Amino acid sequence: MTDTAQNETQDGKNNLPTHVAKTRIGYGKKATYEQVGVAWQNDDGSFYIKLYGTQVISSFSLYSIQAKEQEAA
């Protein structure tokens, strides 16, 4: 299956994630953000979130993916 076919649903819609999930590590100016998953926004406004790995995450933030980032993914 090609990448294009994998990223499209049966109705032809693009199935790429619309958001990334990140968690903050550290505090203040030295804080960094680690990507821990991706999310898709559903038609009703809710989100389907897929987290990576088996780590325990107590909190995360969702950030909208820009068009150029979606093409690179």
Secondary structure, 3 states (H helix, E strand, C coil): CCHHHHCECCCCCECCCCEEEEEEECCHHHCEEEEEEEEEECCCCCEEEEECCCCCCCCCEEEECCHHHHHHC
